[in-house]
Amino acid sequence: MGKPGEPSAAELRRIAENWLWAFSEALKEREYDRVARMMHTDCYWRDLLTFSWDFKTLHGIDEVKSWLLKTFDLVGAYGFCLQGEPAIGAIGEHSETLEFFFSFETRIALGRGYVRLVGDLNSCGTLPVFTILTAMSELKGFPEAIGRNRPREDPRAASRTLDNWLDRRQAAREFRHRDPDVIVIGAGQSGLMAAARLGQLNVSTLVVEKSERIGDVWRRRYRSLKLHNEICMNHFAYMPFPDTWPVYIPKDKLADWLELYAQSMELNVWTKTVFLGGEYDRSERRWTVRLSVADGGTRTMRPRHVIMAVGVSGVPSMPELKGVDAFGGTVLHSSGQSDDLDVKDKSVLVVGAGTSGHDIAQDMHMRGADVTMLQRSPITVVSLEPSSVRAYEMYRKNEGVRPLIDTDFIVASVPYDLLRRLHGPLSREMAHEDKDLLDGLRKVGFLLDNGEDDTGYFLKLLRYQAGYYLNVGASDLIIEQKIKLRSGVRIERLTSRKAIFSDGSSLGLDVLVLATGYQPLQEAVRAMFGDEVADRVGPIWGIGSDGELRNMYARTRQEGFFVAGGGFPAARVYSQYTAMLIKADLEGLLPSL
Ligand SMILES: Cc1cc2nc3c(=O)[nH]c(=O)nc-3n(C[C@H](O)[C@H](O)[C@H](O)COP(=O)(O)OP(=O)(O)OC[C@H]3O[C@@H](n4cnc5c(N)ncnc54)[C@H](O)[C@@H]3O)c2cc1C
């Protein structure tokens, strides 16, 4: 039963079906004016691959109309069908929305959609669209080998061959006399999920990982680390974490899960293998890549595609410090291993107040060091709870209620520009709830901001993957002055055992940790593939002029080159589109760039 005055479930269904019918008829007749009239003036249409093999966000009626004119004729769309039951929701200034999933087809793909209609649900007119997401869910003829499509091997076939599953797995992993279609660089969660998606489309894939064991990237991090977001949003594609797992996953548990995932999903991973570099041959449409492999030798391979999944830790950003050569203590970047360093009773200066700066300061404090943090510019600090969780409220609300795949889709239906608008008021509410924490920090001189346009930490994450800290304890230590703070100054120079600051003060020092971040990922591309490829690909991450994350998971301007990375939901959701793009290319369906 709905609330008094609210339409019944049957009426909601009728509104949704009528809307879908009118929408599909207008598209079928190529009557884009009619489609435009069904849109709110402030509408967003996000499309993931169905109409242009790209990720697109259109904002406003004019953009939608000209995009439809340009792209819709190429593929068409038909067979629109309501999926499940419509629901009443709310978003931003729209306190009542009618939301529902639908399915459709194009010439080459099956698609799924999610729409939010706004306006008076009791009116008899067609409700305008505030947001619509259309996304490719399957390439026709190439379904994922999951569920009812799972591999079926006749148990009696075993009597006709000596090879069993294990033999075939070992042979597949070796790539002895053949090359994979795809090489994924990095076996973090992004690389592994991309490989898992490709595996389900029967694309031969090798993941190369420089560490000794899959998951070492997490094992090497500080001892007390737990993931910063709750488990409900961190699940892996195809293999959600067990129901028994804790809300915040400890890093070693996650590291072991990465290994288990690779094994269970039958991924071909070569550890102790470093991707050294590669060149693209445009005439052959293949890469030539060089790997240094576990036995100390090298191997050259010729894959059609490369997915770079090396995380943010591409090339460390190192500030130039006067006197560093004369410094008698230890200097290391936050990406370097600091676990083995004996810091008990040592004076440690951590330069940088981002997430790694805080994490390392906290870790070293717990290991008995006398830690000072040096903060150059303001950052956004958010409590883990109650504030940071509000950014992914949808996952928390739907845990155990809706299938994760539906929640992911609903989340993807909110374009980044709309997220920006929503995070203005939300981040101010967060700051209000965190008043005590933020006041405490201000009192000890910590420099705070709420983002360049007052949109808080989440937009900083989307724009820069930096400039914020979710408080997992270091802020409390700073407030209690157990971690000391120097803000608004910089290191003027180093002497053999001291840092001299720009205000003339100094600090005796044994260890200097540079938590100064990383160069943009484009520089990691440059280091691995050279200037031409890096310049062609362009900047990676951050919201581009088309309203989408730049060069993430989608096609880049470099043929055969993709980038995977970011958080767990991004890897889980967007890896499927990278995999479909690659499959489409291998099957000759993808138009060339
Ligand atoms: C403390 C902390 C808590 C976090 N909590 C969350 C959370 O709750 N939810 C969330 O979504 N995100 C969280 N994140 C962010 C994010 O999920 C991680 O940063 C994640 O590790 C990114 O995964 P990735 O696969 O892109 O990169 P990485 O995990 O960095 O993996 C990259 C891999 O590439 C390998 N590699 C690099 N170069 C080469 C080369 N040349 N050849 C071969 N291998 C190479 C590396 O060894 C590494 O294994 C957290 C991050 C931190 C630090």
The ligand as a Tripos MOL2 file, in Angstrom:
@<TRIPOS>MOLECULE
LIG
   53    58     1     0     0
SMALL
NO_CHARGES

@<TRIPOS>ATOM
      1 C1         43.5460    2.8270    3.1960 C.3       1 LIG1
      2 C2         42.7160    2.6760    1.9720 C.ar      1 LIG1
      3 C3         41.3680    2.3390    2.1010 C.ar      1 LIG1
      4 C4         40.5730    2.2400    0.9540 C.ar      1 LIG1
      5 N1         39.2570    1.8950    1.0790 N.ar      1 LIG1
      6 C5         38.4890    1.7910   -0.0160 C.ar      1 LIG1
      7 C6         37.1250    1.3690    0.0680 C.ar      1 LIG1
      8 O1         36.6230    1.0510    1.1300 O.2       1 LIG1
      9 N2         36.3980    1.3240   -1.0770 N.ar      1 LIG1
     10 C7         36.9340    1.6360   -2.2930 C.ar      1 LIG1
     11 O2         36.2470    1.5640   -3.3020 O.2       1 LIG1
     12 N3         38.2220    2.0210   -2.4010 N.ar      1 LIG1
     13 C8         39.0020    2.0960   -1.3060 C.ar      1 LIG1
     14 N4         40.3070    2.4640   -1.4340 N.ar      1 LIG1
     15 C9         40.8000    2.9250   -2.7690 C.3       1 LIG1
     16 C10        41.0580    1.8740   -3.8550 C.3       1 LIG1
     17 O3         40.1650    0.8270   -3.9200 O.3       1 LIG1
     18 C11        42.4530    1.3680   -3.8610 C.3       1 LIG1
     19 O4         43.3640    2.4150   -3.9850 O.3       1 LIG1
     20 C12        42.7210    0.2470   -4.8790 C.3       1 LIG1
     21 O5         43.8960   -0.3530   -4.4770 O.3       1 LIG1
     22 C13        42.8350    0.6260   -6.3540 C.3       1 LIG1
     23 O6         42.9390   -0.6020   -7.0390 O.3       1 LIG1
     24 P1         43.7260   -0.7740   -8.3690 P.3       1 LIG1
     25 O7         43.5700   -2.2030   -8.7780 O.co2     1 LIG1
     26 O8         43.2690    0.2650   -9.3200 O.co2     1 LIG1
     27 O9         45.2320   -0.4480   -8.0150 O.3       1 LIG1
     28 P2         46.2290   -1.1420   -6.9920 P.3       1 LIG1
     29 O10        45.5090   -1.8250   -5.8900 O.co2     1 LIG1
     30 O11        47.2260   -0.0960   -6.6470 O.co2     1 LIG1
     31 O12        46.9220   -2.2730   -7.8540 O.3       1 LIG1
     32 C14        47.8210   -2.0000   -8.9020 C.3       1 LIG1
     33 C15        48.7070   -3.2060   -9.0960 C.3       1 LIG1
     34 O13        49.5330   -2.9810  -10.2260 O.3       1 LIG1
     35 C16        50.8200   -3.5150   -9.9710 C.3       1 LIG1
     36 N5         51.7710   -2.8730  -10.8950 N.ar      1 LIG1
     37 C17        52.0930   -1.5470  -10.9640 C.ar      1 LIG1
     38 N6         52.9740   -1.3370  -11.9560 N.ar      1 LIG1
     39 C18        53.2150   -2.5380  -12.5440 C.ar      1 LIG1
     40 C19        54.0430   -2.9560  -13.6400 C.ar      1 LIG1
     41 N7         54.8020   -2.1150  -14.3530 N.pl3     1 LIG1
     42 N8         54.0490   -4.2740  -13.9710 N.ar      1 LIG1
     43 C20        53.2930   -5.1600  -13.2660 C.ar      1 LIG1
     44 N9         52.5120   -4.8090  -12.2260 N.ar      1 LIG1
     45 C21        52.4480   -3.5100  -11.8780 C.ar      1 LIG1
     46 C22        51.0400   -3.1930   -8.5010 C.3       1 LIG1
     47 O14        52.0000   -4.0180   -7.9140 O.3       1 LIG1
     48 C23        49.6430   -3.4630   -7.9220 C.3       1 LIG1
     49 O15        49.4690   -4.7750   -7.4690 O.3       1 LIG1
     50 C24        41.1360    2.5140   -0.3090 C.ar      1 LIG1
     51 C25        42.4970    2.8250   -0.4190 C.ar      1 LIG1
     52 C26        43.2800    2.8800    0.6930 C.ar      1 LIG1
     53 C27        44.7360    3.1860    0.5350 C.3       1 LIG1
@<TRIPOS>BOND
     1     1     2 1
     2     2     3 ar
     3     2    52 ar
     4     3     4 ar
     5     4     5 ar
     6     4    50 ar
     7     5     6 ar
     8     6     7 ar
     9     6    13 1
    10     7     8 2
    11     7     9 ar
    12     9    10 ar
    13    10    11 2
    14    10    12 ar
    15    12    13 ar
    16    13    14 ar
    17    14    15 1
    18    14    50 ar
    19    15    16 1
    20    16    17 1
    21    16    18 1
    22    18    19 1
    23    18    20 1
    24    20    21 1
    25    20    22 1
    26    22    23 1
    27    23    24 1
    28    24    25 2
    29    24    26 1
    30    24    27 1
    31    27    28 1
    32    28    29 2
    33    28    30 1
    34    28    31 1
    35    31    32 1
    36    32    33 1
    37    33    34 1
    38    33    48 1
    39    34    35 1
    40    35    36 1
    41    35    46 1
    42    36    37 ar
    43    36    45 ar
    44    37    38 ar
    45    38    39 ar
    46    39    40 ar
    47    39    45 ar
    48    40    41 1
    49    40    42 ar
    50    42    43 ar
    51    43    44 ar
    52    44    45 ar
    53    46    47 1
    54    46    48 1
    55    48    49 1
    56    50    51 ar
    57    51    52 ar
    58    52    53 1
@<TRIPOS>SUBSTRUCTURE
     1 LIG1         1 GROUP 0 **** ****
